[in-house]
Amino acid sequence: MLSPERIERLRGYLLEQQATLKQQLVSMADAIQEANVGLGKHMEEDATAAFDQATTLTFRLGHERALA
């Protein structure tokens, strides 16, 4: 059985992780909106931007599931 002190420490840790994930979600939302896919001068730049946007969206969805 967990002691009340241990439960409180774990609760504090989980609340810190929740706050971190929420902050990362805000940052990711900004990054996704700022991506200008298709507006570059070179196809390689567009491909990199699309890849970065997809990666960020994937991480964001994972964080949202972790918070659910």
N, C-alpha and C positions, 0 to 999 in steps of 0.2 A: 504494500500500500504506500502511496506517496504521502509524504508529510505535507502539512499546509504550507510550510516555507518553500518546499520544492515546487508545489503547485503554483504558488505566486511567482516564483522565478520563471517557470515555464510560461506562465500567462504573460509576464512582462516581455519575454523573448518573442512570443507569438505576436504580441501587439507591436513590437518594434519591426518585425518582419512584415506585418500588415502595412504599416506606415511606409516602409521602404518600397513595397510593391505598388502601393497607391501612387507614390511619387514617381516611380519609374513609368507607370501607366500614363501619367500626365506628360512626361518627357517624350514618351513614345508617340502619343497622340500628336504632339507638336511636330515631331520628326516626320510622321506619315503625311501630315497636311502640308509640310514644307517641300516634300519631294516633288520635283518638277519633271516627272517622267514624260519623255517625248519632246522636251523643249531644248535639248542639248544640240550641239553642232555635230556631234559624232554619234554613231549608233552604239559604240562601245560605252560612251558616257550614259546613254539612255538605258542600256542593259544593266550597267552597274547601279544606276538609280533605282531601276525596277527591282533588282535583286535586293538592294538595301531596304527598300520599302516592304517587300514581301517578308524579309527576315524580321524586321521590326514588328510587323503585324503579327507574325507567328509568335514572337515573344510576348507581345501584348495579350494575345488570346490566352496564352499559357498562364500569364499572371492573373488575368481575369478569372480563369478557372480555379486558380489557387485561392483566390479571395472568396469564391462562391461557397 
